[in-house]
Amino acid sequence: MSRSPSLPDRPTLDLDPEMSPSERLAALEEHYAEVIRVNRELKQQVSAAKQRQEELTEQVDQLERQNDTLKTSSLYIATAEELLDDGVIVKQHGNNQEVLTEVSPQLRSEMEAGDRVAINDSFTVKTRLDSEKDARAQAMEVDASPEVVYDDIGGLEEQTREVREAVEEPLLNAEQFREVGIDPPSGVLLHGPPGTGKTMLAKAVANETDATFIKMAGSELVQKFIGEGAKLVRDLFELAAEREPAIIFIDEIDAIAAKRTESKTSGDAEVQRTMMQLLSEMDGFEDRGEIRIIAATNRFDMLDRAILRPGRFDRLIEVPEPGPEGREQILEIHTREMNLAESVDLDDWAGETAGFTGAELASLTTEAGMFAIRDGRTAVRSEDFEDAIEKVEAEDEDSVGTPVAFN
Ligand SMILES: Nc1ncnc2c1ncn2[C@@H]1O[C@H](COP(=O)(O)OP(=O)(O)OP(=O)(O)O)[C@@H](O)[C@H]1O
């Protein structure tokens, strides 16, 4: 910073009483001239200071403008497609423009191909979006190899057969479908009460076909990712294409595909856009290769019929509450690893649990085990099942429609 110039000394006038009048006059004239000079000098200093002040004000304004632009300038979302020695190839979302761009060495060392990144107007990668910021990662559950197998599902033989035929066969024997000359169903809709095994069925198919399981919940699209629904649906199909073979599982599809008259939200333009995007993805689906779609709903009656048209979800499979035999099978499955006392007759308990869903039966077996543990035993007895039934029924009354599930 430059130092401010020092002020000139104040002129002083010393008049000697001994001075003659002409000497006094000369002294006064000299003093007057000095005052004028100092005054001029001060004026110059004031005007230099003013000029300096104007320059500084201009600089401050400029910095403020730059700061505002930096703060408000938007970044665009892109995917880093390839990391090269001299930069990164990114593909901007929306317009799909691909560019080779710069990235700082620090950022580059943290990046992998496939990452979502934020780029500025000049395509420079500014930041890598971690999964917390990434709605796509939050909205989708991706499981490269789900562990559920058909043997884990009780009482749904007919439904399992149908799902295998509609989803598994076209994935495993695509050639056969081509030779016969028919299009496999593009989407399968599972409908039935909550907790009856719809998600399990979808996971088991993915397991059996070595497909990636990608789940998205319709309700989350409209409640949690407001404004992003249509884009996330597009992302969902894009991700499936990247990961094929893949099973797309859309749970609670009624949240995005409800009849206008019956849903409070379906009139909402955003929900409509999300559904239109889903329909258009499904319509343009045939050439997409090894991707199958399974959707699930507890509210079949609410669905907009548009999604049930041929070529969309044209295979409807009802997944009902289990009957007595189904309940027994489910109880057997969930007690496979349990230490049951001789006295426990699962056939009896299947009879006692009319109206229980698979999820409630799973919960029942866990609760029975908990009662044994509380009692300091390692074997689960009949009375533990009795106590557990009471507990699960009480919970069911407390939270109608949301049974407790232990996965
Ligand atoms: N048929 C079944 N056989 C064995 N276990 C079952 C069955 N149905 C449900 N379960 C148990 O209940 C849990 C929840 O089931 P699942 O998520 O498949 O139900 P869902 O029909 O998809 O329910 P929702 O509509 O609430 O999503 C499973 O993880 C499993 O433990």
The ligand as an SDF file (V2000), in Angstrom:
LIG
                    3D

 31 33  0  0  0  0  0  0  0  0999 V2000
  -43.7740  -65.7440   -0.1720 N   0  0  0  0  0  0  0  0  0  0  0  0
  -42.8010  -65.5130    0.7180 C   0  0  0  0  0  0  0  0  0  0  0  0
  -41.9350  -66.4640    1.0620 N   0  0  0  0  0  0  0  0  0  0  0  0
  -40.9680  -66.2520    1.9810 C   0  0  0  0  0  0  0  0  0  0  0  0
  -40.7870  -65.0750    2.5980 N   0  0  0  0  0  0  0  0  0  0  0  0
  -41.6290  -64.0710    2.2960 C   0  0  0  0  0  0  0  0  0  0  0  0
  -42.6700  -64.2260    1.3300 C   0  0  0  0  0  0  0  0  0  0  0  0
  -43.3300  -63.0700    1.2180 N   0  0  0  0  0  0  0  0  0  0  0  0
  -42.7260  -62.2130    2.0460 C   0  0  0  0  0  0  0  0  0  0  0  0
  -41.7020  -62.7960    2.6950 N   0  0  0  0  0  0  0  0  0  0  0  0
  -40.8290  -62.1550    3.7200 C   0  0  0  0  0  0  0  0  0  0  0  0
  -41.2320  -60.8000    3.8330 O   0  0  0  0  0  0  0  0  0  0  0  0
  -40.2080  -59.9080    3.4180 C   0  0  0  0  0  0  0  0  0  0  0  0
  -40.8110  -58.8070    2.5680 C   0  0  0  0  0  0  0  0  0  0  0  0
  -41.2820  -59.3520    1.3540 O   0  0  0  0  0  0  0  0  0  0  0  0
  -41.2430  -58.5590   -0.0180 P   0  0  0  0  0  0  0  0  0  0  0  0
  -40.4280  -57.3140    0.1560 O   0  0  0  0  0  0  0  0  0  0  0  0
  -40.8700  -59.4500   -1.1050 O   0  0  0  0  0  0  0  0  0  0  0  0
  -42.7380  -58.1690   -0.1230 O   0  0  0  0  0  0  0  0  0  0  0  0
  -43.4470  -57.2240   -1.1970 P   0  0  0  0  0  0  0  0  0  0  0  0
  -44.6340  -57.9600   -1.6720 O   0  0  0  0  0  0  0  0  0  0  0  0
  -42.4740  -56.7580   -2.1820 O   0  0  0  0  0  0  0  0  0  0  0  0
  -43.9050  -56.0740   -0.2280 O   0  0  0  0  0  0  0  0  0  0  0  0
  -44.1130  -54.5180   -0.5160 P   0  0  0  0  0  0  0  0  0  0  0  0
  -45.3190  -54.4140   -1.3900 O   0  0  0  0  0  0  0  0  0  0  0  0
  -44.3480  -54.0000    0.8750 O   0  0  0  0  0  0  0  0  0  0  0  0
  -42.8540  -54.0270   -1.1340 O   0  0  0  0  0  0  0  0  0  0  0  0
  -39.2180  -60.7750    2.6660 C   0  0  0  0  0  0  0  0  0  0  0  0
  -37.9140  -60.2770    2.7770 O   0  0  0  0  0  0  0  0  0  0  0  0
  -39.3790  -62.1230    3.3240 C   0  0  0  0  0  0  0  0  0  0  0  0
  -38.6140  -62.1900    4.5020 O   0  0  0  0  0  0  0  0  0  0  0  0
  1  2  1  0
  2  3  1  0
  2  7  2  0
  3  4  2  0
  4  5  1  0
  5  6  2  0
  6  7  1  0
  6 10  1  0
  7  8  1  0
  8  9  2  0
  9 10  1  0
 10 11  1  0
 11 12  1  0
 11 30  1  0
 12 13  1  0
 13 14  1  0
 13 28  1  0
 14 15  1  0
 15 16  1  0
 16 17  2  0
 16 18  1  0
 16 19  1  0
 19 20  1  0
 20 21  2  0
 20 22  1  0
 20 23  1  0
 23 24  1  0
 24 25  2  0
 24 26  1  0
 24 27  1  0
 28 29  1  0
 28 30  1  0
 30 31  1  0
M  END
$$$$
